[in-house]
């Protein structure tokens, strides 16, 4: 080892070979490496999304669970979980492999390949903490929007979707499979109803139910998401007399597809604004036991409701629907022309693309966790990651003056996955990191999406699935038929 004694007795505190720093012992060097490993092993995704997440929620707890500063600390576990849902693989082993590769790069001891420690740390993450982080990302993402759509009003689009998960007894108890499937041959299925900002694409709120829950009761749990002056945009599944009235009481207007009622003819309307734009009256529905509210609640509703009915003709060739009717509480035809309302409703399809981004692009269609508690956390982490990506897309679009609808979610996610490993180097200066983040923003907006209005996209599969036998019995009872093709030929 090189002699580090001081050759200048006149300057006893100055060590020339170390430029004024005292020599460190081997224990100090090892301790600094371990501290760097704990600090940076999972945090590379935090270099991109760190300013989108409130830091106070990731601080260690004062005592008890998540109070220790270990490799799987509260902060590291959160970033590892977030990186997991953003990763193309999405498995727990992928997180452990990242830790192992980083340990090997830094010359430390390579941790075990077992995922037990990481899975235990994920269980210790509080669901309330994740919910607070989600609410923060939803609020901040919605605050970014500088303008609304109709008369600068915020439009919230609502829709529901289904999710599948591993077939465990715990999951089946909360989210049972379809009664048409035999035990052991299906998967638990959950229903999610969510509210999105139509302008920014941010997910504002959600509610989870099982296959027996209708979307309307799940939607009613999210009424606090709306503010006076908002516009509720939904499909025919949300066309309800009760909901329109309750939202109007909060100064919230609705734009919906007509359902459960026949269109009002010109002879029975209150006023004709144009041949396809009528002022109509709805009578209060009669009570029946299938309603999700009581008779007393129904009797408190007004006897009639004045609405506006707009007929939209679809002249695009190849579409199954030739016309449909929109009902809305926006009654002024001068302030809200029927053409603008029709164009607004056509943007309702964006919510299908939002769910596609979450379920298909991010892989939330089939969840991985084995218990309801972890399923709820997994859903929360997907929504937090989605809002972070959406916020990055919105900021990148704002920087270049581009509409956020022209930014590809999948392209943004691919760029994030590619930039993430490069931000994990200790030698990167702050200037270099800022340059890389600016380059990331430029890459996200580098290839705008092509707009093809009226393009027909039938929900059909061109590629044929493999000719496997269907599982019609529990796995331990199932017997596979050998040479099924020959059996059919003989028959």
Secondary structure, DSSP 8 states (H G I E B T S, - for coil): ------S-TT-TT--GGGTT-----HHHHHHHHHHHHHHHSSGGGHHHHGGGS-GGGGS--SSSTT-S-STT-HHHHHHHHHHHHHSSS--HHHHHHHHHHHHHHTT-----S--HHHHHHHHHS-HHHHHHHHHHHHHHHHHT----SGGG--EEEEEEEEEE----HHHHHHS---TTS-TTSS--EEEEEEEEETTT--EEEEEEEETT--HHHHHHTTGGG--TT-EEEE-GGG--HHHHHHHHHTT-EEEEE--SS----GGG-SEEEETTEEEEEEE-----TTSSS-HHHHHTS-SEEEEEEEEEE---TT-S--EEEEEES---TTTS-HHHHHHHHHGGGHHHHHHHIIIIIS--SB---SSHHHHHHHHHHHHHHHHHHHHHHHHHHHHHT--GGGS-HHHHHHHHHHHHGGG--TT--HHHHHHHHHHHHHHHTSS-----TT----S---S---------S-TTT----TTHHHHHHH-
